[in-house]
């Protein structure tokens, strides 16, 4: 997806926000109809019926009629596709769209009549009910059938064209690489390279903590609270931009260097779930400590290292060349002799095999096992466990 930075005027920004409200309202209304289905009721309305209901709603509501019917109907088409993806088990359940968090809409149609190049730095796009909006030409404009207008929490507007870029060709050297994903080291390669996803600096983290504390003391609805929220959003947007930039550069480099890329088959959604509450048997209505604060910090660290985003972009750029390996026991197995023992993992960063005495970086040792496709080796050396599906403390040790 090719994304460009938009530069709307104040009047255009207000009109764009109104279009976002209409698209969000239509999406949430369709989601409400679908969520209210029960077995004793008939089928929920499909796209055709919802489009008819939209026409009736526009005839009655002037504020809805003032918006673009193209934007509103496309929101219904997007929801219909989201439901199809959910039933096909390719995507998760559709969720509610919230103001300030999900600001955007999609336009489908011919690009030639909607995009005009002004000069080598600027171009403009024709948005329904808004007019021609300028955007910065940071790259060549792709040929696409649709585009999406979005606004992030920082207030920046972007124009994204839905295109599928061509995969990066394999170098043809026959080299394979294993990638061990972790928290301290974002990605350890079997070649010995240690890659870290950049985040906020120490000064920026201190600033963020100060702003969040001040935000908690602000009165809801006040201008001071709004300014604090904007400052917090700016720091978070900066971290997201750095993370995306690192993922794009790293995935491009790996796809161009290696013919086969083997990664851990991690279920990140399950790894980042909140711990289950433990009821206190002695105090009805109370709960025992379950380590939720520590788990919340671990979840934030996992998401900040962009494991899923890196694997997803590798699958796009190195299509057909990415293999997922079961990560069980890869950090407990010696990549030289194959001996497996939990005692070999001396610390988070040190691996010393108790069998052959080999010493190496723990994440690099695991990456070598992944590169060789050795998910579980030397199983006979340890007694069989009740559930050997996952290595103990997998999220912190890989």
C-alpha positions in Angstrom: 0.0 0.0 0.0 1.5 3.3 -1.1 0.7 6.1 1.4 1.1 9.9 0.9 0.8 12.8 3.3 -2.2 15.0 2.6 -2.3 18.8 3.2 -6.0 19.8 3.5 -7.1 23.3 4.3 -9.1 24.0 7.5 -12.4 23.9 5.7 -11.4 20.7 3.9 -10.3 19.1 7.1 -13.7 19.8 8.7 -15.4 18.2 5.6 -13.1 15.2 5.8 -13.9 14.7 9.5 -17.6 14.8 8.6 -17.1 12.1 6.0 -15.3 10.0 8.6 -18.2 10.4 11.0 -20.7 9.3 8.3 -18.6 6.2 7.4 -18.1 5.3 11.1 -21.8 5.7 11.8 -22.8 3.5 8.9 -20.2 0.8 9.8 -21.3 0.7 13.5 -25.0 0.6 12.6 -24.3 -2.4 10.3 -22.2 -4.1 13.0 -25.0 -3.5 15.5 -27.5 -5.3 13.2 -25.2 -8.2 12.8 -24.3 -8.5 16.5 -28.0 -8.6 17.5 -28.6 -11.9 15.6 -29.9 -14.8 17.7 -30.9 -18.3 16.7 -34.6 -17.6 17.0 -34.3 -14.7 14.5 -34.0 -14.7 10.8 -30.9 -13.9 8.8 -29.4 -10.4 9.4 -29.6 -7.9 6.5 -27.0 -8.2 3.8 -25.4 -5.5 1.8 -28.3 -5.1 -0.6 -30.9 -4.7 2.2 -28.6 -2.4 4.2 -28.0 -0.2 1.1 -31.8 0.1 0.7 -32.1 1.1 4.4 -29.3 3.6 3.9 -31.3 5.2 1.1 -34.3 5.6 3.4 -32.2 7.0 6.2 -30.6 9.6 3.9 -34.1 10.7 2.8 -35.1 11.2 6.5 -31.9 12.5 8.0 -30.5 15.8 6.6 -27.1 15.5 8.3 -26.6 12.1 6.7 -27.8 13.3 3.3 -25.3 16.1 3.4 -22.5 13.5 3.2 -21.3 11.5 0.2 -23.5 8.5 -0.7 -20.4 6.9 -2.3 -18.5 7.0 1.1 -21.4 5.6 3.0 -22.2 2.8 0.6 -18.5 1.8 0.5 -18.5 1.5 4.3 -21.3 -1.0 3.9 -19.4 -2.9 1.2 -16.3 -2.9 3.5 -18.4 -4.3 6.4 -19.8 -7.0 4.1 -16.3 -8.0 3.1 -15.2 -8.0 6.7 -18.0 -10.4 7.6 -17.0 -12.7 4.7 -13.4 -12.7 5.9 -14.5 -13.5 9.4 -16.5 -16.5 8.4 -13.7 -17.6 6.1 -11.4 -17.5 9.2 -8.9 -15.3 7.5 -9.5 -12.3 9.7 -10.8 -11.6 13.2 -14.3 -10.4 14.3 -15.3 -6.9 13.1 -15.0 -4.4 15.9 -16.6 -1.1 16.7 -15.1 2.1 15.2 -14.4 4.9 17.7 -14.1 8.6 17.2 -10.5 9.8 17.3 -9.2 6.3 16.8 -10.7 5.1 13.6 -10.9 8.1 11.3 -11.1 7.3 7.7 -13.1 6.1 4.6 -12.5 4.4 1.3 -13.3 5.5 -2.2 -13.5 3.0 -5.1 -13.4 4.2 -8.7 -11.3 5.3 -11.6 -8.0 6.9 -10.5 -7.4 8.9 -13.7 -10.2 11.3 -13.1 -9.5 11.7 -9.3 -5.7 12.3 -9.2 -3.9 15.2 -10.9 -0.2 15.9 -10.7 0.6 19.5 -10.0 4.4 19.5 -10.1 7.2 17.3 -9.0 6.4 17.8 -5.3 2.6 18.0 -5.2 -0.5 16.4 -6.6 -4.2 16.6 -5.8 -7.0 14.1 -5.4 -10.7 14.7 -5.8 -12.6 13.6 -2.7 -16.4 13.4 -2.9 -18.2 16.3 -1.2 -14.8 17.8 -0.2 -13.1 18.8 -3.5 -9.5 18.7 -4.6 -7.1 18.1 -1.7 -3.4 18.4 -2.1 -1.0 15.7 -1.1 2.8 15.4 -1.2 4.4 13.4 -3.9 7.0 11.3 -1.9 7.0 8.5 -4.5 5.4 7.6 -7.9 1.7 7.4 -7.9 0.6 3.8 -8.4 -2.2 2.6 -10.6 -5.0 1.6 -8.2 -8.7 1.1 -8.3 -9.3 2.5 -4.8 -7.8 4.7 -2.2 -8.3 5.4 1.5 -8.3 8.7 3.4 -7.2 8.3 7.0 -6.4 10.6 10.0 -4.1 9.4 12.8 -4.2 10.3 16.4 -1.7 13.0 15.8 -4.0 14.8 13.4 -2.1 13.9 10.2 -4.1 13.1 7.1 -2.9 10.4 4.7 -3.9 9.1 1.3 -3.3 5.4 0.7 -3.7 3.6 -2.6 -4.6 -0.1 -2.5 -1.9 -1.8 -4.5 0.0 -5.1 -4.1 3.7 -4.5 -4.8 5.8 -7.0 -6.7 7.7 -9.4 -4.4 11.5 -8.9 -4.2 13.3 -11.5 -6.4 15.4 -14.1 -4.6 19.2 -13.6 -4.9 19.6 -17.2 -6.1 22.5 -18.0 -3.7 20.7 -20.8 -1.9 21.3 -19.2 1.5 18.8 -19.7 4.3 18.5 -17.6 7.5 16.8 -18.3 10.8 15.2 -15.5 12.8 14.6 -15.7 16.5 12.2 -13.1 17.8 12.6 -11.7 21.3 12.0 -8.8 23.6 15.6 -7.7 24.5 16.7 -8.4 20.9 13.9 -7.8 18.4 15.3 -10.2 15.8 18.4 -12.4 16.1 19.7 -13.9 12.9 21.5 -17.2 12.4 24.3 -15.2 10.9 25.0 -13.7 14.3 23.4 -10.3 13.6 21.3 -8.8 16.4 18.6 -6.4 15.2 16.7 -4.1 17.6 13.5 -2.2 16.7 13.9 1.4 17.6 11.5 3.0 20.0 11.3 6.2 22.1 14.5 7.4 23.7 15.0 7.7 27.5 14.2 11.4 27.3 11.1 10.8 25.3 9.9 8.1 27.7 10.4 10.5 30.6 8.5 13.1 28.8 5.7 10.6 28.0 5.5 9.6 31.7 5.2 13.3 32.7 2.5 14.0 30.2 0.5 10.9 31.2 0.6 12.0 34.8 -0.5 15.5 33.9 -3.3 14.0 31.8 -4.7 12.2 34.8 -5.0 15.5 36.7 -6.8 17.4 33.9 -10.5 18.0 34.0 -12.4 16.1 31.3 -13.4 18.3 28.4 -10.9 21.0 29.2 -8.5 22.6 26.7 -5.6 21.6 28.9 -6.6 17.9 28.7 -6.9 18.2 24.9 -3.4 19.6 24.6 -2.0 16.9 26.8 -3.7 14.2 24.8 -2.3 15.7 21.6 1.2 15.7 23.0 0.9 12.1 24.2 -0.4 11.1 20.7 2.5 12.8 19.1 5.0 10.7 21.0 3.1 7.5 20.3 2.9 8.4 16.6 6.6 9.0 16.6 7.2 5.5 18.0 4.9 3.9 15.5 6.6 5.7 12.6 10.0 4.4 13.7 8.7 0.9 14.2 7.2 0.8 10.7 10.3 2.3 9.1 12.5 -0.4 10.8 10.2 -3.2 9.7 10.1 -2.0 6.1 13.9 -1.6 5.8 14.7 -4.9 7.7 12.2 -7.0 5.6 13.5 -5.5 2.4 17.1 -6.3 3.3 16.3 -9.9 4.4 14.2 -10.6 1.3 17.0 -9.5 -0.9 19.8 -11.4 0.9 18.4 -14.8 1.5 16.5 -17.4 -0.6 14.8 -19.1 2.4 13.7 -17.2 5.5 12.7 -19.4 8.5 10.9 -17.7 11.4 9.2 -18.8 14.6 5.6 -19.7 14.3 4.4 -17.6 17.2 0.8 -17.0 18.1 1.1 -13.4 19.1 -2.5 -12.9 19.9 -2.3 -15.7 22.5 1.0 -14.6 23.9 -0.3 -11.1 24.6 -3.5 -12.1 26.3 -4.3 -10.8 29.8 -3.9 -13.4 32.5 -7.0 -15.0 33.8 -8.4 -13.7 37.1 -8.0 -16.1 40.1 -10.9 -15.9 42.5 -10.0 -15.9 46.2 -11.7 -18.8 47.9 -11.6 -17.1 51.3 -13.0 -13.8 50.2 -16.0 -14.0 47.8 -15.8 -11.3 45.1 -12.1 -10.8 45.6 -9.2 -12.1 43.5 -5.7 -13.4 44.2 -2.6 -11.8 42.6 -2.1 -13.1 39.1 0.9 -11.0 37.9 -1.2 -8.9 35.6 1.0 -5.8 35.9 4.1 -7.8 34.9 2.2 -9.5 32.1 1.0 -6.1 30.8 4.5 -4.9 30.6 5.6 -8.0 28.7 2.6 -7.6 26.3 3.7 -4.0 25.6 7.3 -5.1 25.0 6.1 -7.9 22.6 4.0 -5.5 20.6 6.6 -2.8 20.6 9.1 -5.2 18.9 6.7 -5.6 15.9 7.0 -9.4 15.6 3.8 -9.9 13.7 4.4 -6.9 11.4 7.9 -8.1 10.5 6.8 -11.6 9.6 3.8 -10.3 7.7 6.0 -8.0 5.6 8.5 -10.8 5.0 5.7 -12.9 3.6 4.7 -10.1 1.3 8.2 -9.3 0.0 9.5 -12.8 -0.1 6.4 -14.6 -1.2 6.7 -18.4 -1.1 10.2 -18.2 0.6 9.1 -17.8 4.2 8.8 -20.9 6.3 7.4 -21.0 9.9 9.1 -23.3 12.4 7.7 -24.6 15.6 9.7 -22.7 18.3 9.5 -25.4 20.9 12.8 -26.0 22.7 14.9 -24.0 20.1 16.5 -22.0 22.8 17.3 -25.0 25.0 18.9 -27.1 22.2 22.6 -26.8 21.3 23.0 -25.9 17.6 26.3 -27.8 17.5 25.7 -31.1 19.2 21.9 -31.2 19.5 21.9 -31.7 23.2 18.8 -30.2 24.9 18.6 -29.2 28.5 17.0 -26.2 30.3 20.2 -25.7 32.3 22.1 -24.7 29.1 20.2 -21.4 29.1 22.3 -19.7 31.7 20.6 -16.3 31.3 18.6 -14.3 28.8 21.6 -13.7 26.6 24.0 -16.6 27.4 23.8 -20.2 26.2 26.3 -22.7 27.4 25.7 -26.3 26.4 26.0 -28.7 29.4 26.8 -31.5 26.9 29.6 -30.2 24.8 30.4 -26.9 26.6 29.8 -24.7 23.6 29.1 -21.1 24.6 27.1 -18.7 22.3 24.6 -15.9 22.4 21.3 -17.6 23.4 19.2 -15.9 20.7 21.7 -16.6 17.9 21.9 -20.3 19.0 18.1 -20.5 18.8 18.2 -18.7 15.4 20.6 -21.3 14.1 18.3 -24.1 15.2 15.4 -22.3 13.4 17.5 -21.9 10.2 18.2 -25.6 10.2 14.5 -26.4 10.8 15.2 -28.2 14.0 12.2 -27.3 16.0 12.6 -30.2 18.5 15.7 -32.3 18.5 17.3 -34.7 21.0 13.9 -35.4 22.6 15.2 -38.6 24.1 17.5 -36.7 26.4 14.7 -35.3 28.6 11.8 -37.0 30.2 8.5 -36.5 28.4 6.4 -33.7 29.8 2.6 -33.6 30.0 2.3 -30.8 27.5 5.5 -30.1 25.5 3.9 -27.7 23.1 5.6 -24.6 24.3 8.9 -23.9 25.9 8.6 -22.5 29.4 8.6 -18.7 29.4 8.7 -18.6 25.6 7.8 -14.9 25.3 10.8 -13.9 27.5 13.3 -16.4 26.4 13.0 -16.1 22.6 
